[in-house]
Amino acid sequence: MWSLCCCEAKLQGSSSSGRTRSFSLLPHLTPSSSPGSQRHLGHTTSPSNIVTITHHKSPSAARRAKSQYPGRLLEVKEVMSQAEGQQKNLVQSIDSLPTRGPLSCLDQDLLLLKATSAATLSCLGECLNILQQSHSQAPPHSQASQRYRSTHGSPSGEQLENGGLTPLRSAEPSPALRKRNLLHGAEHYPGLDDISPSEEVTDTEDNEEEDLGVLDDQRSVILHLLSQLKLGMDLTRVVLPTFILEKRSLLEMYANFMAHPDMFLSITAGATAEDRIVRFVEYYLTAFHEGRKGAVAKKPYNPVLGETFHCSWEVPRDKVKPLVRTNLGSTQEPSKGDDSLGGCYRVRFVAEQVSHHPPVSGFYCESQERRMCVNAHVWTKSKFMGMSIGVSMVGEGVLYLLEHDEEYVFTLPCAYARSILTVPWVELGGKVSINCVKSGYSATVTFHTKPFYGGKVHRVTAEVKHNLTNTIVCKAQGEWNGTLEFTYSSGETKVIDTAKLPITRKKLRPVEKQGRTESRRLWQHVTKSLKDGNIDEATEHKHRLEERQRGEERQRAADNKPWTPKYFTKEGDGWIYNNPLWKST
């Protein structure tokens, strides 16, 4: 039996007259609002009217629960079931209040009560699931864990791992992303060659997000939004308030992962397959800190269908890692001597929003001089998790090292916006993989989410191994936005401080020279309004863009003309850049 005293809630808040307010939700708790439960109202002589709810299970349900939750865990599960029933009644009672008046369903305290009660029950449910698994010694994919995922709306084809949703994947590259048997002189498509280096200038934008927390009026908007969401709900089609936006598109955020192009170009200089995958892991772990602008969690603009982003980086040749590691721990010059020549390498990047439902972005990056390129597609799936929002990055990328005829298939971690009612912050979570079939080397990278009690934030660990011999050749640990320590098979160690790594600024054309659908030009008015602090004006500009996109979508449907991306082509489950480097070499 579980008693919920807050059903007679007495919320006291200071008003302009200094008066307090007291109210009871008891009249709204009708018997019809809770099937399968009984209410026993306390006597009027008691200090306060307490609503007690007792749930009665069917015999078959009781037997299933007893077999799944033995001993004390069964008692905990029963208490949890009663609490869930009362929380449902509480939500129904609040929703039944009028929208206006001294006590409304939009009252900030009541909205906070709804949101926090849902988040608390979600955390308790996850803890109970962990305890049940530990008691039964069941594997991660036991019936209990499957039941929990289905209850909380986890998408099919994904597993709950390290606090994050990680796509289930095989070790083999998908057919869509394997290197094609393409001939020389293939048909030319527009793309990177559209942009002349002479048109690009060094980016001077510095859109650091201010860590101001959430203002009172903004908190009310968020609470109202949260009160309408359900745990596990897909947020893809939910329109979020403008003030949580950061001043760049998601496509540009992907480009910012390339803030250390010198480390990227150094991958192919490795003398051995072991050295090359280790360099790739070093680059991968240092790529995420610049992708996040500041500690506060804000959301990039959702790219509209057909939106594109172009940029490039110039990397002095002498900045590209000139030494290679040997098994004895010593270093030597690479066999080719062109790295010591003057001038710069050029790394070019293009991204495009290739699908709107589901929202899929494709991006491609190449260095012709180093004969290496990356092709990737990412489907962002947002999910409401109570007091946080989770974003799964579904998809994969492939790094092609044409000089060595190697392909490295990799996935991306999940991202979480925590403490969304106070000062939101971002953490990464989940297990990702890097795999090269030809060389037989693979890497597992785990982004650890902060434990419920204690523990460090932003922690990451990684292992690189040779699959045939099952030998660990490199280990890494640290923080993805702080200090990383690498230990190699030779016994040597290296520490990389991401805060001290030099950032290479990207180059791109001025807004006035960009195409109509390029990110900076497309979102320029929204960005300016956000910089000026004019949220209403930013919201209006954003609304116009969204309405234009909906109108174009309706017109295509009326004309029966499906959307055709400009730079990418769908092949199987992936999207491939139309004119990749491997076609022309």
Secondary structure as UniProt FT lines:
FT   STRAND          2..4
FT   HELIX           5..7
FT   TURN            16..17
FT   HELIX           26..28
FT   HELIX           31..33
FT   TURN            35..36
FT   STRAND          37..41
FT   TURN            44..45
FT   STRAND          51..55
FT   HELIX           59..68
FT   HELIX           72..95
FT   TURN            105..106
FT   HELIX           108..136
FT   TURN            140..141
FT   HELIX           143..151
FT   TURN            152..153
FT   TURN            156..157
FT   STRAND          158..161
FT   TURN            162..163
FT   STRAND          164..167
FT   HELIX           175..177
FT   TURN            184..185
FT   HELIX           192..194
FT   HELIX           197..199
FT   STRAND          201..202
FT   HELIX           216..226
FT   TURN            227..228
FT   TURN            231..232
FT   TURN            236..237
FT   HELIX           242..244
FT   STRAND          245..249
FT   HELIX           250..256
FT   TURN            257..258
FT   HELIX           261..266
FT   HELIX           267..269
FT   HELIX           273..285
FT   HELIX           288..291
FT   STRAND          299..301
FT   TURN            305..306
FT   STRAND          308..316
FT   HELIX           317..319
FT   STRAND          324..325
FT   TURN            327..328
FT   STRAND          331..332
FT   HELIX           338..340
FT   STRAND          344..355
FT   TURN            356..359
FT   STRAND          360..367
FT   TURN            368..371
FT   STRAND          372..384
FT   STRAND          389..401
FT   TURN            402..405
FT   STRAND          406..410
FT   STRAND          414..418
FT   TURN            420..421
FT   STRAND          425..436
FT   TURN            437..440
FT   STRAND          441..448
FT   STRAND          459..466
FT   TURN            467..470
FT   STRAND          471..479
FT   TURN            480..481
FT   STRAND          483..488
FT   TURN            489..490
FT   STRAND          493..497
FT   HELIX           498..500
FT   STRAND          507..508
FT   HELIX           511..513
FT   TURN            516..517
FT   HELIX           519..522
FT   HELIX           524..532
FT   HELIX           535..559
FT   STRAND          568..571
FT   TURN            572..573
FT   STRAND          574..577
FT   HELIX           581..583
//
